[in-house]
Structure formats: C-alpha cells, structure tokens
Amino acid sequence: MKVTTRKGEPWITVPKLEPLDEPTGLQSLKDEVVRRRGVLDLLDVLKNADFLTGFTGEFSCVAA
C-alpha cells in the first residue's frame, strides 16, 4: 500500500496481488460436493439457510 496525492488530496494505491495457488485437496472437495449434491443454485442455498435460521429478519428496510 502506498499513500500519495492526487489532485492535491491524499490517495491510497494498492498494488495488484498475484493469484493464489489452489489449496491442496480443494478440487477433490468440489468434486465430492458435486457428486453428492449436484450443482447448487446460490439462491436456493440462501433460501434454505434463511428457512433454517431466519437470518433475513435481522435486515432492516431503508424505507422504514
């Protein structure tokens, strides 16, 4: 991270990071999830998680 100025104002620049290597065994884990559950739709996962935990009740509406 480097702090410089831009148009007379403080400006923080962050260098681009190199991509990380995939952890050992991650592909095996992905393959096993697909084998057991198939391809999961993120919306279905969130709906089921909300059904089990009710986490969306913690959100508030900005219009309220």
C-alpha positions as CSV (number, residue, x, y, z in Angstrom):
1,M,0.0,0.0,0.0
2,K,1.3,3.4,-0.9
3,V,-0.1,6.8,0.2
4,T,0.3,9.6,-2.4
5,T,-1.6,12.6,-3.5
6,R,-3.9,13.0,-6.4
7,K,-5.3,16.4,-7.4
8,G,-3.9,17.7,-4.1
9,E,-5.8,15.1,-2.0
10,P,-4.4,12.1,-0.2
11,W,-4.7,8.9,-2.3
12,I,-4.1,5.3,-1.4
13,T,-2.8,2.9,-4.0
14,V,-2.9,-0.8,-3.6
15,P,-0.7,-3.0,-5.8
16,K,-2.3,-5.9,-7.7
17,L,-1.8,-9.2,-6.0
18,E,-0.7,-12.3,-7.7
19,P,-3.3,-15.1,-7.8
20,L,-3.0,-17.6,-5.0
21,D,-2.4,-21.3,-5.7
22,E,-5.4,-23.5,-5.2
23,P,-5.2,-25.2,-1.8
24,T,-4.3,-28.9,-1.9
25,G,-7.5,-31.0,-1.9
26,L,-9.8,-28.2,-2.9
27,Q,-10.6,-29.8,-6.3
28,S,-11.4,-33.1,-4.5
29,L,-13.7,-31.3,-2.2
30,K,-15.5,-29.6,-5.1
31,D,-15.8,-32.9,-6.9
32,E,-17.3,-34.6,-3.8
33,V,-19.9,-31.8,-3.3
34,V,-21.0,-32.1,-6.9
35,R,-21.1,-35.9,-6.6
36,R,-23.3,-35.7,-3.5
37,R,-25.5,-32.6,-4.3
38,G,-25.0,-31.8,-7.9
39,V,-24.7,-28.2,-9.0
40,L,-26.2,-25.9,-6.3
41,D,-28.1,-22.7,-7.1
42,L,-26.9,-19.9,-4.8
43,L,-30.5,-18.6,-4.5
44,D,-31.7,-22.0,-3.3
45,V,-28.8,-22.2,-0.8
46,L,-29.7,-18.7,0.6
47,K,-33.4,-19.5,0.7
48,N,-32.8,-22.8,2.6
49,A,-30.3,-21.1,5.0
50,D,-32.9,-18.4,5.7
51,F,-35.6,-21.0,6.3
52,L,-33.4,-22.8,8.9
53,T,-32.0,-19.7,10.6
54,G,-34.3,-16.7,9.8
55,F,-31.3,-14.5,9.2
56,T,-33.2,-12.1,6.9
57,G,-35.2,-11.0,9.9
58,E,-32.0,-9.2,11.0
59,F,-32.1,-6.9,8.0
60,S,-33.9,-3.6,8.1
61,C,-35.6,-1.7,5.3
62,V,-34.1,1.7,4.4
63,A,-37.6,2.9,3.7
64,A,-38.8,2.2,7.3
